[in-house]
């Protein structure tokens, strides 16, 4: 038999470690997505479960326990989905808002049905929707963390792996919870999943990965301007051997040859949008959406990247106008340099008017 007492303590501590790490990440980044995820983890840490409440001297009347125990599931789901949207898209679109409203409405209706005993004491039925939403939120958060937030270091990736494990276990909860022998095993696996997630998030937050992204010692932080890629290859031969963030007009095929597998590449184009490749990670982005690109680059710099390569100035000027393009360039420079990184700009100044070329040249220090 599994010793439930120590597993309960293990599970309880893992929940609070997840909350603590997420709260510190929120403090570091002031990011809305992380603030919402932190709120979800706080609710999860104070879940209405007897093994959590009993040591605190709190008892929920039996007649209220069934409905009260489902409330955290709904709150956790809403905040987790909301936070995941912000971490993935940096905002909540109208469509995503509709999803959140739908979850809120379903939550209210389900609690109403529980209150009037519409399920006649059926544990499987009463638990089905709360468990499905909870599982869906955990699995979606795991997907967002794996694909868009967490780097490739294996210990950091324990975070989304652990979340996914807990999520899949919750899918089975309405059916397997009444089965005593399986419930003990599932309880143990859920504790291990939360512990894995807590370890992964803690290393990601408190011991960020920076070593693989370091630049050559001769390459000091700052802004560098070059007229062509060939000049970059000659003056900074190590650049393309390092993991960098690239904002480029080169095709995905060339990008796979030019940049390392762990680089992050934003292909500025009107041809398509979305993720094109995983290694390197290549995402197509419309020039009309460069407003959010700055925030995306900031997230990548937080992961440890220290070089940003930019060769799309001429194209952006044509598509959105010089004023908008140069504002983006200046913001990109300030963002990168303020984090101790380097911006490498490949810009053909002869393609611009004299006054425009002077503005661009003024912002770069040279090497």
Secondary structure, DSSP 8 states (H G I E B T S, - for coil): ---HHHHHHHHHHHHHHHHHHHHHHHHHH--HHHHHHHHHHHHHHT-S-HHHHGGGT----HHHHHHHHHHHHHHHHHHHHHHHHHHHHSS--HHHHHHHHHHHHHHHHHHHHHHTTTTTT-HHHHHHHHHHHHHHHHHHHHHHIIIIIS-S-TTTTHHHHHHHHHHHHHHHHHHHTT-HHHHHHHHHHHHHHHHHHHHHHHHHHHS---GGG---TTS-SEEEEES-HHHHHHH-TTGGGS--EEEE-S-HHHHHHHS-TT-EEEEE-SS--EEEEETTEEEEE-GGGHHHHHHHHHHHHHTT--EEEE--HHHHHHHH-HHHHHHHHHHHHHHHHHTT-EEEEE--GGGS-HHHHHHHHHT----
